[in-house]
Amino acid sequence: MPEPATAVAAAVYVIGVLWGLLVIDARPVERAVLALLWPAGPAAFVVTLAILLVAAAIAFPLAGVPLLAAVAAAVWWVSM
């Protein structure tokens, strides 16, 4: 029996795939590619935020470094 969180994640993924296959206005190949790759969007968002935090630390060290340190501390605290 899968973990409840895994079952929910799998259900969300399957619903997203079905939504992408049935609703998106595109040719069949593009529908299939978008339906399978739609979870890459949130990952790209997280990567973009990380890049912006590093850029803020470089461009504005008085504000960026404490913000970067706070984010690193929060990530460390959550991962414990």
Helices and strands as residue ranges (DSSP letters): H 4-22, H 28-37, H 40-59, H 61-79
